[in-house]
Amino acid sequence: MKTIGIVGGFTWLSTVDYYRLLNQAVNKKYGGVTSAKIILNSVNFEEIKTLVERYDWEGLADIVVDAAVSIERAGADCVVLAANTPHKIADQVTGAIKVPLIHIGEATANAVKARGLTTVALLGTKYTMQLDFYKNKLAEKNITALIPDSDDIEYINNSIFKEMGKGIFLPSTKEAYLEIIDKLIQSGAQGIILGCTEIPILIKQEDCAVPVFDTTAIHVDAIMDFVAD
């Protein structure tokens, strides 16, 4: 079994889910009391949030690359960024390490393609929704990404940073998300990508009439494909 290197802390809530899901998957595969071999470098989300809000991608890259390199030096066989938005600087991370970076956008695009869908809604931070780094991974699989209107983008972004990032998951927020999702379905979305690793804590498959793509779970599956002997 290979060792998983995780750059976490964007936020700690979703990093906890990664740790839990990876250990559950490893135990299911190997049985007994087997657990995952994980090296975790958890960054300060306040610093990350400040840089992202300034669109300071080089500053973000400095922190994340340093964390990734430290994980590789500690003996990790792969590197995982335990969030969607930091994949904006995935190329810089890949260029700084010799082990593979398992990309959440690539894994998600493969999962959508496997379901035979060609148009999906993409929810996440406004950076994930509006910039091209995630949509390009979908486009490589001939998948079109729909995003909400500007007001809904701001609502989702604020809910991520001001609520979910603090562990606050409100029924009213869930209701608003479901209204946004319904509008996107009416606009032609065949599925919904929960492209922020906190959103799957709020929204589940049973809440939606179309397939939901939990990027945390999808990423974990891709990691397991790599690390399992």
C-alpha positions in Angstrom: 0.0 0.0 0.0 1.4 3.4 -1.0 1.5 6.4 1.3 -0.9 9.3 0.6 0.3 12.8 1.0 -2.5 15.3 1.7 -2.3 19.1 1.7 -5.3 19.9 3.8 -6.8 22.7 5.9 -8.9 24.2 3.1 -11.0 23.8 5.3 -10.2 21.4 8.2 -13.8 20.1 7.9 -13.4 18.6 4.5 -9.9 17.4 5.4 -11.6 15.4 8.2 -13.8 13.8 5.6 -10.8 12.9 3.4 -9.1 11.3 6.4 -12.2 9.3 7.3 -13.2 8.3 3.8 -9.6 7.2 2.9 -9.3 5.1 6.1 -12.7 3.5 5.5 -11.8 2.7 1.9 -8.5 1.1 2.9 -10.1 -0.9 5.7 -12.8 -2.1 3.3 -10.1 -3.3 0.8 -7.7 -4.9 3.2 -9.9 -5.8 6.2 -8.8 -6.4 9.8 -7.7 -3.1 11.4 -5.8 -1.9 8.4 -5.7 1.9 8.1 -4.4 4.3 5.4 -0.8 5.5 5.4 -1.2 9.2 5.3 1.1 12.2 5.7 -0.9 15.4 6.3 0.3 19.0 6.0 -2.6 21.2 7.1 -2.3 24.9 6.1 -3.8 27.9 7.8 -7.1 28.6 5.9 -7.2 32.2 7.0 -4.0 32.8 5.0 -5.3 30.8 2.1 -8.6 32.7 2.1 -6.9 36.1 2.1 -4.7 35.1 -0.9 -7.6 33.7 -2.9 -9.8 36.7 -2.3 -6.9 38.9 -3.6 -6.5 36.6 -6.6 -2.9 36.2 -5.5 -2.3 32.8 -7.1 1.5 33.1 -6.8 1.2 33.7 -3.1 -1.1 30.7 -2.9 1.3 28.6 -4.9 4.1 29.5 -2.6 2.3 28.0 0.4 0.8 25.0 -1.3 4.0 24.1 -3.2 6.0 24.3 0.0 3.5 22.0 1.7 3.5 19.5 -1.2 7.3 19.4 -1.3 7.5 18.8 2.4 5.0 15.9 2.1 7.0 14.4 -0.8 10.2 14.6 1.3 8.5 12.9 4.2 7.9 9.8 2.0 4.5 10.3 0.3 4.0 8.4 -3.0 1.4 10.9 -4.3 0.2 14.4 -3.4 -3.5 15.3 -2.9 -4.9 18.9 -2.6 -7.9 18.3 -0.4 -10.1 21.0 -2.0 -11.2 22.1 -5.4 -10.1 25.8 -5.6 -6.4 25.2 -4.9 -6.3 23.2 -8.1 -6.0 26.7 -9.8 -2.3 26.3 -9.1 -2.1 22.5 -9.7 0.4 23.0 -12.5 2.8 24.7 -10.2 2.5 21.9 -7.7 3.1 19.3 -10.3 6.2 21.1 -11.6 7.7 21.1 -8.1 7.3 17.5 -7.1 8.4 14.2 -8.6 5.4 12.1 -7.4 2.0 12.3 -9.0 -0.6 14.9 -8.1 -4.0 13.3 -8.2 -6.2 16.0 -9.7 -9.7 16.4 -8.4 -10.9 18.0 -11.6 -9.6 15.2 -13.8 -11.2 12.6 -11.5 -14.5 14.4 -11.6 -14.5 14.8 -15.3 -13.9 11.1 -15.7 -16.8 10.3 -13.3 -19.2 12.6 -15.3 -18.0 11.0 -18.6 -18.6 7.5 -17.2 -22.2 8.5 -16.5 -22.6 9.6 -20.2 -23.5 13.2 -19.3 -22.5 16.1 -21.6 -23.9 19.1 -19.6 -23.5 19.5 -15.9 -23.8 22.4 -13.4 -20.7 23.3 -11.5 -21.1 24.7 -8.0 -18.2 25.8 -5.8 -16.3 29.0 -4.8 -16.7 31.8 -7.3 -13.1 31.1 -8.4 -13.9 27.5 -9.2 -17.1 28.5 -11.0 -15.8 31.5 -13.0 -12.2 30.7 -13.8 -11.3 28.1 -16.5 -9.0 25.7 -14.6 -11.9 23.4 -13.6 -14.1 23.9 -16.6 -11.1 23.0 -18.9 -10.8 19.6 -17.3 -14.5 19.0 -18.2 -14.1 20.4 -21.7 -11.3 17.9 -22.3 -14.0 15.2 -22.0 -16.5 17.2 -24.1 -18.5 18.1 -21.1 -20.1 21.6 -20.9 -20.2 23.3 -17.5 -23.1 25.5 -16.5 -22.7 28.0 -13.7 -25.3 30.0 -11.7 -26.1 33.6 -12.4 -24.0 36.4 -10.7 -26.2 36.8 -7.7 -26.3 33.1 -7.0 -22.5 32.8 -7.5 -22.0 35.4 -4.8 -24.5 33.7 -2.5 -22.7 30.3 -2.9 -19.3 31.9 -2.4 -20.3 33.7 0.7 -22.0 30.7 2.2 -18.8 28.7 1.7 -16.5 31.2 3.3 -18.8 32.7 6.0 -20.8 29.6 7.0 -19.5 26.2 5.9 -15.9 27.0 6.3 -16.8 27.6 10.0 -18.8 24.4 10.3 -22.1 26.2 10.0 -24.7 24.3 7.8 -28.1 25.9 7.9 -31.4 24.6 6.7 -32.1 27.9 5.0 -28.8 27.6 3.1 -29.6 24.1 2.0 -33.0 25.4 0.7 -31.3 28.2 -1.2 -28.9 25.8 -2.8 -31.7 23.5 -3.9 -33.4 26.4 -5.5 -30.2 27.3 -7.4 -29.8 23.7 -8.4 -33.4 23.6 -9.7 -32.8 26.6 -11.9 -29.7 25.0 -13.3 -31.6 21.8 -14.1 -34.2 23.9 -15.9 -31.3 25.4 -17.9 -30.2 22.0 -19.1 -28.0 20.6 -16.4 -28.0 16.8 -16.5 -26.1 16.5 -13.3 -24.6 18.6 -10.5 -20.9 18.8 -9.6 -20.5 19.7 -5.9 -17.2 21.4 -6.7 -16.4 22.5 -3.2 -15.5 19.9 -0.7 -17.8 21.4 2.0 -20.9 21.4 -0.2 -21.4 17.5 0.0 -21.8 18.0 3.7 -24.8 20.1 3.0 -26.3 18.6 -0.2 -26.8 14.8 -0.8 -27.9 12.7 -3.7 -31.4 12.2 -2.2 -31.9 16.0 -2.3 -31.6 16.2 -6.1 -33.6 14.8 -9.1 -30.4 14.4 -11.2 -27.0 12.8 -10.5 -24.9 14.5 -8.0 -21.1 14.4 -8.2 -19.6 14.5 -4.7 -16.0 15.7 -5.6 -14.6 14.6 -2.2 -15.8 11.0 -2.7 -14.8 11.0 -6.3 -11.3 12.2 -5.4 -11.0 9.6 -2.7 -11.9 6.9 -5.3 -9.2 8.2 -7.6 -6.6 8.2 -4.8 -7.5 4.6 -3.9 -7.0 3.6 -7.5 -3.5 4.8 -7.2 -2.5 3.8 -3.8 -3.9 0.3 -3.5 -1.5 -2.5 -4.3 
